[in-house]
Amino acid sequence: MYTMIVPPKLKRGDEIRIIAPARSLSLLSEELAKLAKENFEKQGFKITFSENCKEKDVFISSSIKSRVNDLHKAFSDKSVKAIFTVIGGFNSNQLLKYIDYNLIKKNPKILCGYSDITALANAITAKTGLVTYSGLHFSTWGMKKEFEYNLEYFRKCLIEEDEFEVKPSKTWSDDAWYKDQENRNLGKNEGFIILNKGNVEGTIFGGNLCTFNLLQGTEFIPNISNSILFLEDDDMAGDYFGVEFDRNIQSLIHQPNFEKVKGIVIGRFQKKTDMNLEKLKYIIKTKQELKNLPIIANVDFGHTNPLITFPIGGTVSLKVDKKVELKILKH
């Protein structure tokens, strides 16, 4: 199994480099980028930006060379203590063949992002053993309201050393907060949903399910033996979300060593997915390979807000009986 490298935690005064391995910083409004930088600085961090993060092509991204160079410079720069991605997108898997994984292994530091960054983060962990993080983008830091839960788990995972329990947020939203910061559409969070019971401990892999599945059949997919998979998906499939989620789960089940997976933690679904409990239970129950795995859903990660930060390659315990205890151990 993996010999994991846990990068040093953040402390006040540290420099954080912002890179754009998927979509460009130019996608963000000047106001949002300014707010994100200021909110980071309020926590005592120095923010710097990669040389090419504002480049923009037809896909609002930049060349593979530019993105790889920015990644390499961020890891090799001794003054940089953590690397955050601007936002997600669709193409960070283009970079994987061109990355100097030895450079990264020799310069371990925090890499944090989610969504399309799932491909980059899991590949780096698989190739180097470095724990990476699914968590807030730089863009997320531009949020004016309802940011406290995000900040709490950022601190628990990236600043503090102690193990911590993940508890449900009190409220959640699936609104375009970046378009209207003052009028947020919040709903009550009903908490974790229990699908299967059990008591397990394992290594975290996963993130955005359809992006994680892009690694199948490549040298970049982690060995999922003894893992607890954290899986979520966005609403891009629209009316076909249910069947897309079903077949993406099925595809993951077909991967080598899936029989050694210990459990599954599913992130909260967006409203447009129309993924109700009945449909989710049906998907789980129709797959014999999932029968004996503890599985919970409606956890605070994915494409809604707020979001936990969790370690890819870290260790988690999952106890599911009448209630749920989800605890991040090594991070």
Residue pairs with C-beta under 8 A, 6 or more apart in sequence:
1 203
1 223
1 225
1 226
2 125
2 129
2 203
2 222
2 223
2 313
3 129
4 129
4 130
4 131
4 203
4 313
4 314
4 330
5 105
5 108
5 128
5 129
5 130
5 131
6 108
6 131
6 311
6 314
6 330
6 331
7 82
7 108
7 109
7 110
7 130
7 131
8 81
8 108
8 109
8 110
9 158
9 159
9 160
9 161
10 16
10 45
10 81
10 82
10 110
10 158
10 159
11 81
11 159
12 43
12 44
12 45
13 44
13 45
13 46
14 45
14 46
14 81
14 82
15 45
15 46
15 47
15 48
15 79
15 80
15 81
16 40
16 45
16 46
16 47
16 48
16 80
16 81
16 82
16 83
16 84
17 48
17 49
17 50
17 74
17 77
17 80
17 82
17 83
17 84
18 25
18 47
18 48
18 49
18 50
18 53
18 83
18 84
18 85
18 86
18 138
19 50
19 53
19 67
19 70
19 71
19 74
19 83
19 84
19 85
19 86
20 50
20 52
20 53
20 54
20 55
20 61
20 62
20 67
20 70
20 85
20 86
20 87
21 67
21 70
21 71
21 85
21 92
21 95
21 113
21 117
21 120
22 61
22 85
22 86
22 87
22 88
22 89
22 90
22 91
22 92
22 115
22 116
22 117
23 59
23 60
23 61
23 86
23 87
23 88
23 89
23 90
24 53
24 54
24 55
24 56
24 60
24 61
24 62
24 86
25 33
25 49
25 53
25 54
25 86
25 138
26 54
26 55
26 56
26 60
27 56
27 60
27 86
27 87
28 36
28 86
28 87
28 139
28 142
29 178
31 142
32 139
32 142
32 178
33 138
33 139
33 142
35 141
35 142
35 143
35 144
36 138
36 139
36 140
36 141
36 142
37 47
37 141
39 141
39 142
39 143
39 147
40 47
40 138
40 141
41 47
43 151
48 80
50 70
50 73
50 74
51 66
51 69
51 70
51 73
52 62
52 63
52 66
52 67
52 69
52 70
53 62
53 70
53 86
55 61
55 62
55 63
55 66
56 62
57 63
59 89
59 90
59 91
60 89
61 67
61 89
61 91
64 94
64 95
64 98
65 98
67 92
67 94
67 95
68 95
68 98
68 99
71 83
71 95
71 99
72 99
72 100
72 103
74 80
74 83
75 83
75 103
75 104
75 107
75 109
76 103
76 107
78 107
80 109
81 109
81 110
82 109
82 110
82 111
82 112
82 158
83 109
83 110
83 111
83 112
84 112
84 113
84 136
84 137
84 138
85 111
85 112
85 113
85 117
85 120
85 137
85 138
86 137
86 138
86 139
87 115
87 137
87 138
87 139
88 113
88 114
88 115
88 116
88 117
88 137
88 208
89 115
89 116
90 116
91 116
92 116
92 117
92 119
92 120
93 119
93 120
93 123
93 211
93 214
93 215
95 120
96 119
96 120
96 123
96 218
96 220
99 123
99 124
99 127
101 124
101 127
101 128
104 124
104 127
104 128
104 130
105 128
105 129
105 130
108 130
110 132
110 133
110 158
111 120
111 121
111 124
111 130
111 132
111 133
112 132
112 133
112 134
112 135
112 136
112 158
112 309
113 120
113 121
113 133
113 134
113 135
113 136
113 137
114 134
114 135
114 136
114 137
114 207
114 208
114 301
114 307
115 137
115 207
115 208
115 211
115 234
115 303
116 208
116 211
117 134
117 137
117 207
118 134
118 206
118 207
118 208
118 211
118 212
119 211
119 212
119 214
119 215
119 220
120 132
121 132
121 133
121 134
121 207
121 312
122 132
122 205
122 206
122 207
122 212
122 215
122 220
122 221
122 222
122 312
123 215
123 220
123 221
124 130
124 132
125 131
125 132
125 205
125 222
125 312
125 313
126 215
126 219
126 220
126 221
126 222
126 223
127 219
127 220
129 313
130 313
131 311
131 312
131 313
131 314
131 330
131 331
132 311
132 312
132 313
133 157
133 158
133 309
133 310
133 311
133 312
134 207
134 230
134 301
134 309
134 310
134 312
135 153
135 154
135 157
135 158
135 307
135 308
135 309
135 310
136 150
136 154
136 307
136 309
139 178
140 150
140 305
140 307
142 178
143 150
143 177
143 178
143 181
143 305
144 181
144 182
145 177
145 181
145 182
145 184
146 171
146 173
146 177
146 184
146 186
146 305
146 306
147 306
148 306
149 169
149 300
149 306
149 307
150 305
150 306
150 307
153 164
153 166
153 300
153 307
153 308
153 309
153 310
154 309
156 162
156 164
156 309
156 328
157 164
157 308
157 309
157 310
157 311
157 328
157 331
158 309
163 327
163 328
163 329
163 330
163 331
164 327
164 328
165 325
165 326
165 327
165 328
166 299
166 300
166 308
166 310
166 326
166 327
166 328
168 189
168 191
168 192
168 298
168 299
168 300
169 189
169 300
169 306
170 188
170 189
171 186
171 187
171 188
171 189
172 186
172 187
172 189
172 268
172 300
172 304
172 305
172 306
173 184
173 185
173 186
173 187
173 304
173 305
174 185
174 270
174 271
174 272
174 303
174 304
174 305
175 184
175 185
177 184
177 305
189 298
189 300
190 298
191 298
192 296
192 297
192 298
192 299
192 324
192 326
193 277
193 280
193 296
193 297
193 298
194 296
194 320
194 324
195 266
195 280
195 281
195 284
195 295
195 296
195 297
196 284
196 290
196 291
196 292
196 293
196 294
196 295
196 320
197 294
197 320
197 321
198 263
198 292
198 293
198 294
198 318
198 320
199 294
199 318
199 319
199 320
199 321
200 228
200 262
200 263
200 294
200 317
200 318
201 228
201 262
201 315
201 316
201 317
201 318
201 329
202 226
202 227
202 228
202 261
202 262
202 263
202 315
202 316
202 318
203 226
203 227
203 228
203 313
203 314
203 315
203 316
204 227
204 228
204 229
204 230
204 310
204 311
204 312
204 313
204 314
204 315
204 316
205 212
205 222
205 224
205 227
205 229
205 230
205 312
205 313
206 212
206 227
206 229
206 230
206 231
206 312
207 230
207 231
207 232
207 312
208 232
208 233
208 234
208 302
209 231
209 232
209 233
209 245
209 248
209 249
209 252
210 233
210 244
210 248
212 231
212 252
213 248
213 251
213 252
215 221
215 222
216 251
216 252
216 255
221 255
222 313
223 257
224 255
224 257
224 258
224 260
224 261
225 257
225 260
225 261
226 260
226 261
226 262
227 260
227 261
227 262
228 261
228 262
228 263
228 264
228 265
228 316
228 318
229 252
229 261
229 263
229 264
229 265
230 265
230 267
230 299
230 301
230 310
231 249
231 252
231 264
231 265
231 266
231 267
232 266
232 267
232 268
232 269
232 301
232 302
232 303
233 241
233 244
233 245
233 248
233 269
233 273
233 302
233 303
234 270
234 302
234 303
235 241
235 269
235 270
235 271
235 272
235 273
235 303
237 244
237 245
237 273
238 272
239 274
241 269
241 272
241 273
241 274
241 275
242 273
242 274
242 275
242 279
242 283
245 273
245 275
245 283
246 283
249 283
249 287
250 287
252 258
253 287
253 289
253 290
258 289
259 289
261 293
262 293
262 294
262 318
263 293
263 294
263 295
263 318
263 320
264 290
264 293
264 294
264 295
264 296
265 295
265 296
265 297
265 299
265 316
265 318
265 326
266 280
266 295
266 296
266 297
266 298
266 299
267 297
267 299
267 300
267 301
267 302
268 297
268 298
268 299
268 300
268 301
268 302
268 304
269 275
269 298
269 302
269 304
270 302
270 303
270 304
280 297
284 290
284 295
294 318
294 319
294 320
295 320
296 318
296 320
296 324
296 326
299 308
299 326
300 306
300 307
300 308
301 307
301 308
301 310
310 316
310 328
310 331
311 328
311 330
311 331
314 328
314 329
314 330
314 331
315 328
315 329
315 330
315 331
316 326
316 327
316 328
316 329
317 325
317 326
317 327
317 329
318 324
318 325
318 326
319 325
319 326
